[in-house]
Amino acid sequence: MEKTGAQILIESLLKENVEVVFGLPGGQALPIFDAIYGSGLNFILVRHEQSAAHMADGYARSTGNTGVCIATSGPGATNLVTGLATAYMDSVPMVAFTGQVSTAVIGQDAFQEADITGITRPITKHNFLVKDVKELAKTIKEAFYIASTGRPGPVLVDIPIDVQRGKCEFIYPEKVEIRSYKPTYSGHAGQIKKASEIINRSERPVLYIGAGVVVSRAEKEVLEISVKAEIPVTNTLLAIGAYPTDAELALGMLGMHGTYCANKAIQAADVIIAVGARFDDRCTGKVCDFAGKAKIIHIDIDPASISKVVDIDIPVVGDAKIILKDMSKQIEKKERKKWLKQINAWKEEHPLSYEKNDNKLHPQYVIEKISELTKGEAVIATEVGQHQMWAAQYYKAKNSKLFLSSGGLGTMGYGYPAGIGAKFGNPDKEVIVIAGDGSFQMNMQEMSVAILNEVDVKVVILNNHYLGNVRQWQEMFYGKRYSHTCLSKRKDCPPLCNTPNRDRCPVYIPDFVKWAESYGALGMRVTEKKEIESALKKMLETKNSVVLDTWVEIEENIFPMVPAGASLDDIITRING
Amino acid sequence: MRHTISVLVENKFGVLARIATLFAARGFNIDSLAVGETEDPAISRMTIMVKGDESVLEQVTKQLNKLVDVIKVNDFSDIDYVERGLALVKINVTKSNRAEIMQMVGIFRTRIIDVSQDSMIIEVTGDEEKIEAFIKMVMPYGIKEVCRTGEVALARGGGRQ
């Protein structure tokens, strides 16, 4: 039977077992939305297309499935851009569909026309403009295949309105065969042997694991190798939870706001085994000083990641899980008493710390309490900024699908919609968004989606009245010139101010409690340390959306810190210290 | 160092833009580019000449390979290959130097494809060096216009690259 392009799209999504689609309609997507009406597709109407992409992203990261979003042409499509770039940087499988003006008028600056395949070329793994309805089913199949295989990433499919209306026989292909796209999965035996030998000979090896471990589900293999050969493990932001946080061999996160012991271990190591990590500058610090004493083994499915930033001694291209399985047979059991003693000494010398002996409400304390009360089993989605780093440092995630954060692009406004998307994929799990008061304001309009769909996502705002991360840099590197980082600054404030004071400063807007209540959510505010625990308990007991506005220490800074461009050796553990 | 990169791609719209974007995003100027169908009409070959730092070019080659529409990438720098480009050169001609120019055409084994009272169009084919050399030789007569194609290249021998 013949079907329209729009019907073909919806039926293809159902054939791909898509659980949920996020989006917002518009003129050039009307046939698609007409086909959705009554189709049984679980479609969630967002309030801004950027959130549709972030929700699809949060859904994908927390479930391992491919996220899907739909927007109309022009502004609908351009609103997806930030979400696509976020997913691209963090290798998140996603397929985005956009309406497009009719093929007859493409290129004529028609109403709501934008060259979205041109715009998104550098921020998608691949994209398609479908010019013939007969190509549509095959293109959709390819889009899902490309998005979810190899190094995953977002794929955009642009569908002109006449293609949505056009008709043809619907046959959804069973298999995909793209001659120019064949990811390598199994690693080269010779390279695996070489890498294993180097590891066996090493005295001070370190495993450095990234998102690739999560994507290939290689957590077990990493654990096995690390225990067998006593190799300490450091993780990137995107691999939080991939290695047991409290294990003796766990070093915690490395890099700019990584732990002292992780950074010290990297710098002292004689072999680094990077698995599914891409040597991001937030991890390496000054590249020429990174792991200067080490031979570097790099396991990655993306050949273009090899030697992109740091020269690699032994590359192994392929899937982390398959490679580590092969490697583990060749890696010898080994005790490394001296190395572990050194690691433990670093851990004791400078553990993660903040002032615990006063009555002030420190943001780190809030995260510790969340971690404690949820036993690390909640899905955490973070916005971007100081709160994100504190969450990374103090939340002890029990597994790798529980910590969602925009690592590569650092997208403020990511966390709340990502958390909502995650809740759709994990209705039985607690989802908590850890937000800054700045970031949260970028996409908080999506509370409508949470309330109307009865997905109770909890938001804890670490409210310091500032764009705190930038303020910290201004304090440390720009002579405390707080240029446009104060979020309560009013017209009648002095033009120059670097002495924030809650008693004297203008009243903070919005009042997040009243704002939450206006949606029918529970709003709470905490300004004292002693109130935190009971407020968090109340939040967790509530079967509704909750916004918990915590007024934390305004000028708290994240430590340790490796200043931008500095070597990991130059880690600062606290100001003046 | 100059690299001759041969890229086999799907013969589809938008592929050239993807490739050009990759070079542009890294600030590389493409010295020359030639695109055309291969023995298989579904596949095009792009021959790209570009100058640049080795490590950065290695990255570009890997990134090219990563593009979904790219079937194969070959950097010809390390292998034996032949290359040919074509240039049309329009030069000023007078009665007194016409014979001299025609002699030059003979030496370089080029062809005259258009003649008028005061000009001549000469077709030069060859590798980049030959074309450059010819242009340099006729420069003193006064060049009106030059139009050049990008170089195309194939590896020597029976294998397919």
Chai-1 contact restraints between the chains, C-beta under 6 A:
chainA,res_idxA,chainB,res_idxB,connection_type,confidence,min_distance_angstrom,max_distance_angstrom,comment,restraint_id
A,R121,B,T21,contact,1.0,0.0,6.0,A-B,restraint_1
A,H126,B,V68,contact,1.0,0.0,6.0,A-B,restraint_2
A,S180,B,D69,contact,1.0,0.0,6.0,A-B,restraint_3
A,S180,B,V70,contact,1.0,0.0,6.0,A-B,restraint_4
A,S180,B,I71,contact,1.0,0.0,6.0,A-B,restraint_5
A,Y181,B,V68,contact,1.0,0.0,6.0,A-B,restraint_6
A,P303,B,K62,contact,1.0,0.0,6.0,A-B,restraint_7
A,A304,B,K62,contact,1.0,0.0,6.0,A-B,restraint_8
A,A304,B,Q63,contact,1.0,0.0,6.0,A-B,restraint_9
A,A304,B,K66,contact,1.0,0.0,6.0,A-B,restraint_10
